[in-house]
Amino acid sequence: MATNTIENPKIVSQDEWVAARKKLLAREKRLTHERDAIAAERRQLPWVKVEKNYVFDSPKGKKTFGDLFEGKSQLIVYHFMFGPEWNEGCPSCSFNMDHTDGALVHLAQRDVSFVAISRAPISKIEAFKKRMGWKFNWVSSYESDFNRDYHVSFTKEELAKGDIYNFGTSGFPSEEAPGISVFYKKGEDVFHTYSTFARGGETVLNTYNYLDLVPKGRDEDGLYFPMAWVRHHDRYEDGRLADVAKPYWPAETKTSTVEDSTSSCCSAEQA
């Protein structure tokens, strides 16, 4: 079957286009229904009670885990890659967070709070957050076990072993990793209900959703990992990164595809 490309598009009549579009629409509807079914199954997962009394650094002082719910019963945590020694947050995580502030008021209407959590000290977080112009809640887990307990921070020895990320299904190139975790609060008790890693985070990257609609798609073929094109939103002109070693990205050793990449915020193929 010939592949329709930018260089060699298949040009047809309007009627032929509509017929082809309806054929694809049938597949899209099946995907929508399957996504709905998976979302329902996700909500039926069992819960795990959070037993540790995690404490985080915030701009207003120490916060308990329960404080992060801010009166809501549901909390979304974005595990933002920002290591204690780094000079700025991960560009790919920053790309993700550029989609966040506008959603906060809408999430609040559905009894949901949001917080980003990183191991960087709160002083570094606040400075970077100001530079980016973000408003969402962001706290530091620098002095707690939170990141390690939720498998988004690793030692060099663990990295060398591989299969430490995404529920033990893949390795990761950095000591910090991204992900999304969800928690529910009943009275004083907090429960972990869901986590997703790797390409599971793509669902909240609306830029990718738009790019998937256009003829060139994500246009990432040939990059050494799919998100190598991403920069902080104030760095696209010069492409400068404050951390010369690029601790958030894999080593540039080969040309990768979306399927075999261990990138950052969309790291590895999700099982």
N, C-alpha and C positions, 0 to 999 in steps of 0.2 A: 504493500500500500504506500503510495507516494505521500510524503510529508509536506503539508502546506507551510511554507516559510515566507518570511518577509521578502526574500530574493525571488521566490517563485510561487506567488500566491495563486490559488485556484480561483479564477474569475467566472462567476455563473450569473444566471438570471435571478431576478427577485424571487420568483416562485421556487427555484432550486435552492436558493439560500434559506427560504422559510422552511422548506422540507428538511434541510440539514439541521436547521436550528431546533425544530421540533424533536428531531431524533436525539439531539444533545439534551434538550429540556427534559425528556423522559429520564435520562440518567441523572440529571441534576435533582429532579424530584425524588428519585430513589435515595440519593445521597442526603437530601434534607430529612427525609423520613428516618434514615439510619442514624443521622446525627441526633435527631429527637429521641430515638430509642436509646442511644448511648448516654445521652444526658439524663434520661430517666433512670438508667441502670447506675449511673454515677451517684445519683442521689440515694440509691439503696445500699451503697457500700456501708459496711459496719464502721463504727467510730472507735477511736482510741483516746482514753482520757489522758490529758497532759498532766503528768505527776510532778514535774519540776517547777519550781517557782522562779521562772526567768525574770530577770530585771534588765532593762535597757536604758541607755543614755538617750535623752531627748533634749531639744533646745531649752525645755523648761525643767530639766532635772531628771531624776530617776523615774522610770515608768515600769509598772508590772505588766505582765502579759495581758491581764484582764483590763488594765487601763487603755490598752490599744484599741479595744472594741468601741470606746467612746459612746457608750450607751446603746449600741446596736447588739444584736445577738449573733451576727455573722461577720467574720473578718477574713479578708483576702490579704495574704502576705506575698509580696513580690520579693524574692531572694535576689537582691541586686549585687552584682559582682563589683565590689570595691574593697580591695584588700587593705590592711592597716598601713602598709608601706607604699601604697600606690599614690600617685599625685592627682589622679582623677578617676572617675568611674568608668566602667567598661563602655565603649561606644555602642555596642549592640544592646546592652541593657538600657542605655540612654535613649536609643532609638525606640525601644519599647515604651519607656516612660514618657516620651513625647506624645503618646496616645492616651495618657492617663487623666490629666487634670480635668478635661472636659466631661469625663464620665463620672466624676465623684459625686456631683449633685444628684445624678440619676441613680447611682448605686444606693445613696442614702435613702431614697424613696422606697427601696426594696429591703430595708433593714440590713444594709451591708456597709461596713467600714473598710478602709483600705490603708495599708501601711507598707512601705518598703523597708527592708532590713538588710544592713551590711555590717561587715566587721570593721570597717574604717572607723576611726575615732569621730565623735560627733562634730568636732571642729572642722575636720576635712569634709564631712558630709554637708554641713551647713554652707561652707564656702563654695563647694561645687554646685549645690542646689541653687544658691543665689546666682551663680554664673549662668546656669541653665534657665533660670526664671520659672522654676517649678513651684507648685503650691502644696502638693500632696504630702502627707505625713511620712517622715523618714527618720528612723531611729538606728542607733548603733548597738550591735550585739558584741562589741569588742571584749567585754569582760564576762561573757556567758558562754555556755555550751550550745546555744541555740543552733548556730549554723552547722556544727558537726552533728548534732542530734538529728537534724533534718537533711543531712547528707548533701550540703552545698559548700562545705569547706573541707579540704583534705591536706594531709601531710605529704611531703615529697615521697616518702616511703609508700604511702597508699597509692599515689599516682603511678608509681613504678609498677605496681601489681596489676593495674588495669581493672576493668569491670567493677568500678566503684560508683559509677554514676547511673542515674535513671534505673533505680532498683536493681543494680548489679548487672545491667545489660550492656554497658559500654564504659570505656575509659573516658578521660577528660584531660585537656592540655593545660589546665590552670588549677592553682590551689583554691580558687574561688569559682563557684558554678552558679548558674541561674536556675530559677524554677518558680513555681507558684504553688503555695499551700493555702488550704482553707480550714478555718476553725469555727466552732460553734460554742457559744457560752450559754449555759443553763444555770442560773443562780450564780454561785461562785466557781462552778466547775467549768473547765474549758476542754473541748474535745477536738481532736484532729480528724477531719472528715475526708480530706482529699489532698493529693499533691500531684503535680505534673512537671516533667522536665523535658529537656531536649526540644524536639519540634512541637511538643505539646503547648509550648508558649506562643506558637504562631497564631493561635486563635484570637489573641488580643492585639495582634499587629495589623491594624487596618490598612496600613500602607501596602503590605503584602496582598491583602484581599483585593485592593484596587489594581495592583500590578498584575495579578492573576487574570484580570479581565482584558488587558490590552495585548495587541499582537506580539510585542516583544517579551511579554511576561516579565519575570523577575530579572531577566537578562544577566544571569550570574554564571553562565557557562564559561569555563576558562579561568575563573578566579581560583586562587589556591584554597580558599574555602568560601562558601556561599556569601557570607556577610562581609567579605573583605572590602567591599565598596562603601560600607557604612562609616560615617564619621559623626562626631558630636554636631548638633545642628548649627553651631557657630564656627565650625571648622571645615566646611565643605570647600571654601575658596582656597585655603592653603593646605588642607589635609593634615595639619600638624597634630601630633599626639604627644602629650606631656611625658608619658612613660616610654622612653626609648626602647626598652626591652619588650614592650607590648605584652605584659604578663597576662592579659585577658584573651589573647589570640593564640592559635596553634602556630608552631614553627612553619615557616614558609619553605616547604620541602618538595611539594608536588602539586600538581593540578588536581583539585578535588571536585566532586559533584555533591549535590544535596544529599544523595543516598549514602556516600561513604565518608562525608566530612565529619570531623569533630570540631565544629565551629564554636561560637560562644553562646549567645542567647538562643540559637536554634541549633543546639549541639547534637550531632549524631542522629541516626534514624531512630524514631520512636517506635518501640515494639507495640 
